[in-house]
Amino acid sequence: MWTDLAALRAALANIELTRDYRGVGWPVVGKFKAEGGGTGRHVIPIACTTSSGLPNLRWARRMVEKMETLGRTTGYLFVNMRTERRAECSQYKKSIFDKLREIQVSNPELIEPECEIEEEFGMQRSFRRGFDTECRNRGVKEADINSMCRWQVEKARQGRSSARSMLDLYIDYRLAKDMLLRPSMAL
């Protein structure tokens, strides 16, 4: 919900300029204490294409192209069209839960028939849980999984000073792209 549309457009342009098709730097705007405090930007590198064939670069391009046809090139990518403000996850809850119920019916080996979707799944934590679990199943190292959400170390400290190492504080995501892409590339 916090995706910066202009920064995503710039990331896609940089991919074309550099011909570096390993990953898309997904730009997120928000309050990330570990990224300098206050409101700032955080970039989550995501594999252009995962090992199972998910075409993330293609989807990012399509989203940007769709926004351009609507005359939108800046602001949040996900917007509540009625209020013209950043969309909330809750706006997508029904669609996502409907899709999960569809998966439950068509693939009961993935979601058991007795599972109560609304009780077992949340809009944010469930996706992170699924990502982390699948990464572990595919042998991705814990440090690589944690690198995807570097700001979470600060959040877990609940406002106390950071326990992050100097190495973690000074890693440049662009130069550490190979490491940061390992989790999403494995999926």
N, C-alpha and C positions, 0 to 999 in steps of 0.2 A: 504494500500500500504506500510505501514511502519512496518508491522509485522515482528518481529525477529524470524526466523525459529528455531534457536538453543534454544532460551528461551521458545518458544511454546513446543518444544520437552521436555524440562526440566519440564514445567508445567504439561504436560501429564504424565510424569514419576512420578512426585510428587503425582498426583491423584491416580495412581496405588499403590504407596508406602503407602500413608496415608489412602487409601480407602475412601477419601472424595469426593463423587460424586455430591456435590451440584453445583459446578461451575468450569469453566475453566478460569484461569487467562490469558487473551489475551494480550501478551506483544507487546508494540508499542515503536519504537525508533523514536526520533525526538527532536525538540526543544520545551520543555515544561518549560516555565519560573517558573511556580508554583511548579515544581518538582525539583527545585534546579538550574535552569538557564542552559543555553547552551544546548548541545545535551545530552540527557539522556533517561531513560526508564520510561514508564508509563504502568501500568497494568490495564486492564479493565476486571473486573470479569463478566463473562457471564454464565448464568444458563446452566448446562449440558443438561437439558431438560426443555423447557418452559411449562407453564400450558396448552398451546394448543398443545403440543407434538413436538415442533421443537427440533430435536436431535443434539444440538450444539456440544456435546462431540464426537458423532459419526463422524460428519463432520470434526471436528478438527483432529481426528485420521486419517481419510481417506486422508486429505490433507497432513499430515506429512508422512504417508505411501507412498503416490504418489511421494512426493519429494525424499524420500529415494530410491525408485525404479529408480529415475533419477540421483541418486548419490549426491543429495543435502541434507546437514544436517545443514548448517549454512548460514548466510546472510539473505537477505530479503526473505520472503515467496513468494511475488509477484515480478517477475523479467521479464524485457523485454529480451526475449531470443536472440534478435539480438544484443543488446548492452551489455547484461549481467549486466545491472544496474537496480536499483529499478524501478519497473513499475510505470507509471503515471496513475491516474484515467481515463484520456482521452482514454487510450488503451481499456478500457472496455465499453466506452460510447455507441457505436453502439450495442453491445450485450445486454446491460441493457435496452436501449431504445427499441430495437426490442422486448424484453420480456414484457416491459410495454405496447407496442402496442398490443401484443398478449393478455395480460390481459384485455386491453380496449375492444377488440373485443369479447372475451369470457365472460367477466364479466363487462358489462357497469355500473352496480351499484357501482363498485369500482372506475373506471375511466370513467367519462362521455365521450360519443362519440365525443362531440364537443371540448374536451380538446386537446390542442396542446402540445403533450408530450415534444418536444424540448424546448418549451417556459415555461412550468410550472414546469418542473423537472430539478434539478441540480444534479451533481454527489455526492455532500456531503451534502449540506443543506437539500435536500428533504428527505434523509434517516433519518437524525436527526429529521426533522419536523414530519415525520411519526412515529418514535419511541416515541418522546415526546407526540404526540397526543394520540397514543394508550395507553401509560402509564397513561395519565390523564383519558382517557375513562375507564380504569380499576381500577381507584381509587388509583394509586400510588402517594404517597406524593411528593410534589415539591422538598423537600430537598433530597429525595431518587433519583429522576430523576437527579437533579443537581450533585449528588455524582458520577454519571457515567462519567462526564466530568469535573473533578475537576480543570484541568488546564485552562478551559475556563474563570474562574474568572479573572485570570491574563491577558489572551489575551484581554479581554474586557477593561481592564484598559489601554491598549495601551502603555505599557512600564513603566507606573507609578508604584509606590510601591504597593504591595499587600494589599488588603482590607480583606484578609482572616483572620479568627479568629485563635488563637493559637490552638484551638481544631482541626480545619481543617488542619492546617499545620502539626500536629503531629499524625494524625490518620494513623495507619498502615493498609494498605489495606488487609493484610492477617488476621488480627484480627477483621476487620470490614466486613468480607466477607458476613455475613448475611444481613447487611444493603445494601451493594453494589450490592448484587444479586437480591434484591427485584424488581427493574424495569424489568430486563430481565426474571425473574421467572414469573412475572405477564402476560407476553405476550403469 
